[in-house]
């Protein structure tokens, strides 16, 4: 579980995007994607696993740094429960780019920064990540996170 903590921290950090800078070349209405990113940020900071799970597609994939992918609702739920059992997040997202890939697919590139509090020791640690989301919108439903990956932008621990 210790091996999962760092990647999950980074993933969770990603979710906390303050819905800021969209690339100037992003065509179309990106409000629905911004709304999902905002809900993800809020759910991460609230440690609300169920709210996060609802933002993913049923076959969604969560790819945390230094971890194998978590595929599907059950695995994604377990991954976030594990993260929130160990840490408390206080992060903000910045949106760098939202780009449509067609009528049902969009990718978003984000950065997040803030703090992670380790529950076991109450130690507060600066956290920063870069994230990549792929969103899918089925014909009859809302935009969902289909794929999510992140990596830390903090310098390596010495």
N, C-alpha and C positions, 0 to 999 in steps of 0.2 A: 504494500500500500504506500510505503514511503516513496517508491519509485513513481507512483502515479501522482503524488501530491504536487510536485512542481509543474507537471504538464497541466494538471487540472486547474491549478492556480492561474496559470497563464491563460487557459481557455476561459476561465471565469472572468478574468480581467478583460478579456476581449469583449465580453458581453456588455461591459459598462461603457458604452460609447456615448459621449455627449454629442448629440446629432449636429455636427458642425459642417465642415467643409466638403461640399460635393464638387467633384471635378467639373470644370466649366464645360467640358465636352459631353457630359452625361445628358442624353436626350430623354424626353418623356417626363412623366410624373413619377418622381421618386418618393413621394410622401408615404405610400404604403410600406416601402422598404425601410425608410427612416422610422416608421412606427414600430416595425418588428425589432429593429436594432435598439430603439429606446426601451421597448418592453423587455428585451433581453438584458440590457444594462440594469434596469430596475430590479429584475428578478435575480440577477447575480448579486447585487448589493443587498438584497433582502434574503438571500440564501433560500429562494423559493424554487425548489426542484420541480414541482408540478407545473408552475408557470413556465419554466424553461422547456420542459418536455412538450408542452402544448405548442411551443413555437417551432418545433422540429417536425418534419414530415415523418410518417410512420417508418420509412426506410432510411431516415436520416443517418448521417455519419458524423461523429464527433472525433476529431483527430487531435489529441492533446500531445504536446511536445514530450518526447521520451516515453511514449506509450503506444501500444497497439491501438488501432481504431475501435471505437465503440459504435456498433452498428445496430440500429433499430431502437425502438422505444424502451424496451426493457434494459438494454445495455447502457443507453444514454442516461436513463433514470439512475441506475446503479452508480455510474461514474460521477454524476453530480452529487448524489447523496454522500459518496465517499469524500468528495472535495469539501462539501459543506460540513461534514463531520470533523474536519481538521482545520478549516480556515474560515475567516470572516473577511469578505472583500469590501473595499471602499474605493471604487475605481470610476473613471470617466472615460468615455469613448470619444474619439474624433474620427469622423468619416472623411476619408481621403478621396474615395471614388465610389460611384455607383454606376454600373454599366449594364444596360440590357443586352441580353444575348438572343433575343427573340421575344415573342409575346408571353412565354411561360417561364423564362429563365433570366436571372439577373445575378451578377456578382458584385460584391462590395469589398472594398479594401479599407481597413480601419487600423487605428492605433488606440491603445488604452494605457492609462497610467493612473497610479494611485497607491494604495497600500493594501497589504494583506496582513491580517493579524492571525498568528498561529494560536489556535485555541489551547493547546497543551501548555504553552509557556506565556501566553499573552504578549509575545514579542511582535512588534509591528515592523514590517519590512516594506521598503519601497518596491513597487512592482511596475513593470512596463512591458508591453507586448505589441506585436504587429499581428494582424488577423486577416483572414481571407474567408469570406462567406460565399456560398452559392445558394441562391434562393430558387424555389420552384413554386409555380402557381398552377395547380390542377384546374381543369375546365370549370369545375363547380366549387372551388374553395378559395381560401385566402392564401397569401404568400406564406411560405414556410421555409425554415432553414433546411436545406437538403444536405449540405456539407459545410463543415466548419473546421478550420485548422488555425493554429496560432503558434508563435514562437516568441521567446523573450527577447527584448532589446536591451535588457540589463547586462552589464559586463559579467563575465564568468566569476563565480565565487573563487576566492583565493584560499 
